[in-house]
């Protein structure tokens, strides 16, 4: 295990940290897309058991393999990886994405063009080429409640549209409240000043929290659509859906408690109760199609239906 990523000459002053957990099927494509974009790559592995190490180490330099020893969660593992790098900026990303050529150069250019920007995110595309809303607003309490209540059953509701910024042109570079931690470039100075991700978030919301703290500390957050990344989504989290649903709602609660001020804090018990109900509903929604699938398989085996 190396103490730092080995830098590749000629690349921007950027190192990449990839947090991986049982993502061997996609990890190789991710690392190959990074190899010509950055100086060095640190893969922090959250106790994978699917041969991920062989995939990563087969690529050789500039990849450095760092076993976390356990599943530390996303933010804590990313912090471990960033500590092994020395570039002027660090690209923190998921293993289930592929960078388009020139993506890192475009993100790096955004930092160089505006010294006030501490964090910048690319345009994320789904596998079908559609745009994933990776640049978002900090939701008001009303929008947070509305998005939580209606987002799954009425995706075009006005609360979600405001939160996901669905009504503006995602081809426009601009400052934004927060960008997805699936792929974000963070200026080293800003990362150090913020002490990285809050390790209290096991999964989800650590990116929102980092951007929120960045703005409070005087750093801007930006979106740069000239940098494009294709993201498969959910490769690692899909294997343990109920744990991830619970982690998501716990993270929402943690962020609500941190950011709610003034008279609105009196509403936190209501918010907490609503999140608990939403978590239960999300688990039931996930379970329902599995139950139907098992029933169909049982009927098929018994010759019924």
Number of C-alpha atoms within 10 A of each C-alpha: 8 11 11 19 27 19 20 19 10 10 16 18 19 27 31 30 29 28 30 30 25 21 23 22 14 18 24 21 16 20 26 15 17 26 19 17 24 24 26 28 32 29 29 26 26 20 16 19 12 13 12 22 19 12 18 21 15 10 14 10 16 20 26 24 21 21 19 20 11 12 16 20 20 26 25 21 26 25 20 19 29 27 15 20 24 18 20 14 24 27 27 24 23 27 29 25 26 25 23 15 15 14 22 30 18 18 27 24 14 23 21 12 10 11 11 15 21 24 31 30 29 28 25 26 19 15 13 9 10 10 17 17 17 20 26 19 15 17 17 13 14 10 18 19 17 17 24 16 16 15 17 12 10 11 12 14 15 16 22 23 18 20 19 19 17 16 8 10 8 18 12 12 15 13 16 19 18 26 27 24 22 24 26 23 27 25 25 20 12 20 20 12 12 16 11 21 22 16 16 12 22 20 23 22 24 24 23 21 20 22 28 19 15 22 16 10 12 12 20 22 24 28 28 23 19 19 23 22 24 22 24 17 15 12 19 18 16 11 11 9 15 18 13 18 20 18 19 19 22 21 20 21 18 16 17 17 14 11 11 15 10 6 8 9 15 11 11 15 10 11 19 18 12 15 21 16 12 16 19 16 12 16 16 13 11 14 14 10 11 12 11 11 12 11 12 14 13 13 12 11 10 9 8 9 8
